[in-house]
C-alpha cells in the first residue's frame, strides 16, 4: 500500500476554493488503496479540522499545526510565517518512515517544503500548481517591485525544476509554466473539478440560500460567489452595474469575503449603486444552494490573471446548470472555451460595455440562457467531474511511486 504525504498550506478549518478539491482527492485515494498522511494548518476554526467524508478513515493520518491569522496586506510577515510553517511541517514528517511520494500545494513559499523533502526525505514530489506565483501578484498590482518579483520568479523556477511532476489547472497555465523553462513532459493539466456526488442544481423552492435571505423570484440575479481578493476585478462589477442600473430587476449578488471586500463596499456606497448587494461567506455544505440561487454567474478577472490562475467556481456552476459570463483576457484558452462551446459568454476584461451586453443578452433570452446552461452541464460532466479528475492524480501517483522504486 502506497503512502502519500500531503503538505497543505491551509487546513480544512479555513474556507477556501481548494478545500473540496483536497478533501475529495484524499477520499478517492483512500478508496483506491492508498495511505495518506496529511499535514495541515489551523487558523480560523470556522470549519472543523476534517470534513465528515474523511472522519474515521482507517488509512488516513492527520497532523494539524496551529498558526496565526495574518492580514494579507502584511506581505513580508505572511511570507516569513509561511516559510516558518514549512519548517514546522518538516519537524512532523521527518519522523514518518514509510512515505512513498509527496504532494505539495501552491503557496509563495512552496520552495522551502520542496527543498526539505529533497534533502531529507528524498522522495518524488508532485507539485499541484493552483496559482502561479508571483505572476498573479504582479498582474493584479499587489507586487509592483520589479526586483522582488524577479527574485520570486527565480525562486519559483527552482521549485518547478526540483519537482518531479507538476499539475496545472488549465492549458493557459501549462503554456505559462512551459515559458518558465519547464519541460512539457513534466506538466499535466488537471482542471479544478466539481464533486459529482454532491454538487447539483437545487430548485428555487428547496433552496436554503433563497430562504435564508428571502430572495425574490421576480429578479434576475447576477452572482459572484467566492474570494474578493486582488485578482477579482470589483471595478468591472461596478462599471457594469452602473451601465445596467436602469434595469430595476437586475441585481448583482456579491457573496463571500476577501481583502478587497471592504473597499468594494465603500466604493459601491459612494456611487450609490443600489443594484449591488453583499452577502457573507457561506459554509461548504451550502455550495449547491448558493450557486443555484443565481440566474447567471459573473466571473470578473483582472487582465493577465487567467494564465496564472483559473476560477475554480466554473465547474461548480456547470454542475448547478448556470450560464457564465466571463470578463477575462481575449487571447486565453479559457475565453475561447466558453464561446466556442456556447455554454456561456466570454467578454474582454477591458470592455465593460461588452460585459454588460453579454448579461443583457442572457437577460432578454431565457431560452438561450437555458440552452447554454444545459450545454455547460454536459461539458462539466465530461471534463470537470470529480471521478474523472481525481483518477488522473491517482494514476500519476501510481506511476511516480513505481518509477522511483525502479
Secondary structure, DSSP 4 states (H G I P E B T S, - for coil): -EEEEEE-SS-TTS--TTHHHHHHHHHHHHHTTEEEEEEEEESS-SS-SS-GGGTT-TTEEEEEEE-----TT-HHHHHHHHHHHHHHHHHHHTT-----EEEEE--TTHHHHHHHIIIII--EEEEE-SB-TTHHHHHTTS---HHHHHHHHHHHHHHHHH-SEEEESSHHHHHHHHHTT--GGGEEE----B-TTT-----GGG-HHHHHHT--TTSEEEEEES--STTB-HHHHHHHHHHTTT-TTEEEEEES--TTHHHHHHHHHHHT-TTEEEEPPPPGGGHHHHHHT-SEEEEEB-TT-TTTB--THHHHHHHTT-EEEEEE-TTSHHHHHHHHHTSEEEEETT-HHHHHHHHHHHHH-HHHHHHHHHHHHHHHHHHSBHHHHHHHHHHHHHHHHHHHH-
